[in-house]
Amino acid sequence: MITDVHRQVVCRHQVEIEVWPPRAEVQFHDDWTGNPANAQVRFEAQVYNSSQGHTWETRDLNGGPGLGTIDASGLYRSPPKGALASGTTELVVATSREDPLRKAYAWVTLVGLGPRPVEAAEVAVFPRRVNLYYRNGANNNLIDDCNKQRQFEATVFHSGAQVEWLVNGAPQGVVGPWFLYQTPANGASAVVTVRARLQGDPAVFADAKVSQLNYDWPGV
């Protein structure tokens, strides 16, 4: 008796996966020159010969963890710029759940300038130059008292700090936007420096010059 043996061979197709788009350019999410909509991009993955779907992750070019993030829907969000150079590239990776050795890659190039540069603090003082007379001496009694004193105003830019006032480098104990300078009782012609200096940052200041004069009336 002859027995026929029949073997059934089942051909199983290999799992494949692909990602679209294969490349994308995305701005850093803190790029002050960019549109927030350009700080993200959505990727799609197609798995063939499997119904188990896929997972997402980001990787750097050396295989380490990526800088951006990608959620389960494929929405990639860029990282902050920090010390990264514009043009930094990383990978978006889609991995088949059924066969984790089957992966597909997309390249993401990160571009932008990052946060708006912090503007340096500045101080401006007004007026910048005045002529005043000593209170006494010579014929200064003929000069109105309003010409023997002057109120200065300081404006601070890009800082919330107050200004402190100095005269020829000596602190006057006055803090705030206004300073009333009064000439001494008498003296020789001289130029005095009135300085408005940012509190806590002595390198930031603005100077005004006061020419102190004596008045001589002819024939007196």
Phi, psi and omega in degrees: 000129181255126179255127177270128179253124179249127179251131179261123180258121178260121179269119180256125181286146181285139177291134177229155180213145176219156183237143175225140353285154181286338178220148177208147175248125186230140178276148172304143188288346177254021180286114186288345179269353190256172174268128181306333179295337181271006179265010178211159177207145180259130176255152176234143178236141177241123178255129180255141177066030174200145178249011186268358174079203188208169174238162180242152171199165174244147181220150171277177186290345178264003179095357178282179180300145179282171182266322176277178179234155176220133183266182185295338179275355181093011180275115180267134176239133185285159177274172170290160184291311183054230180266007182290144176277144172297130185107358176300137183241140172222178186245141166257128187240127173252128184239131178293133178290322184289322180226092185298348177281348179266112183229157173227148188235147170229148180262133177240122177256123183265127184228161175133176184258347183084199183296157176300133179301141178288123180282140182292143177295146178221154175232136174238142180234145181219137355284164182274334180209135178218158172249126179229157180252149174298153183293323180233185178085156182049226176250034183293345176295343177277352182265135179296145183299336180294343178265012179243008178206157178207137177267129179255150179235135177244140176239131181256134178244138173063031175198149177262005182285157176275169174251150172243152188251140178227150174235119185050041176086353182264123178301140182257000180071020180245127178235131180137182187282348185239145176212125178263114178262131178239137182289156174294175182296316179200172180160177178276165178304133184202162175246125182250143177258120173259121185244133171257114187241138180290127179297133179084353180216078186296348179281350181252113183201169173220143184247147170236149181249133177243118174271117181262126191232163169246145181254126177246116178271123182304131175087354181270000000 
